[in-house]
Amino acid sequence: MKIPLRFQITEFDCGTVTLQNAISFLFEREDIPASLIKAISRYTLDCYDEDGNLGQGGTSKEAIEKLTRWIVNYVKNHDFDLDVKHLLNEDVNIDVVKECISLNGCVMLRTYQDVEHYVLITDIDEDYVYIWDPYFLETSYYDKEENIEIIFNRLFDYNRKVKMNRFLSKSHKDFALGPVDNREVLCFKRGK
């Protein structure tokens, strides 16, 4: 059975929840190994805030890289149908996103929402990128923003529609790919 995608429960766990949502988006609940969910919890929330509080700085790119290696190793040693690729900087572009989505995959993106933030891209077309943003916002939050729409009736795939011109932006605006030298994605798809 598929389960609805989830929202983060703190200000800091967007990486953790987005990784879990990627797995939930691709697999039935009964097919998801508990060891994968445990690894996601173990590797994420590794950054400290300015007061030295672990986890309150979110999840680092290094933690995502380590988790990617763990998943690749896990898939090699177990019968689990998942392929994941971690891409950075100039390797991250619209073509990479489109290719992964066209193969019935999903893409975890480090983007912006006031600060760096992880979201899940579940679909794309010529006009929009369809995103599950784990940060819960009121429906009216983007009313004055012509490039973003909040959606509440698509619990299994997306809750934001982002216009392509915003997504392709090299700025630090919400849901932009951002500057090339700071881009990061994880491409997830069924492996077999």
Salt bridges, closest charged atoms under 4 A:
GLU65 OE2 - ARG69 NH1 3.36
GLU65 OE1 - HIS86 ND1 2.47
ASP79 OD1 - LYS192 NZ 2.88
ASP81 OD2 - ARG190 NE 3.08
ASP83 OD2 - LYS189 NZ 3.59
GLU116 OE1 - ARG110 NH1 2.71
ASP133 OD1 - HIS117 NE2 2.65
ASP133 OD2 - ARG160 NH2 3.34
GLU145 OE1 - ARG166 NH2 2.99
ASP157 OD2 - ARG154 NH2 2.51
GLU184 OE2 - HIS86 NE2 2.68
GLU184 OE1 - ARG110 NE 2.68
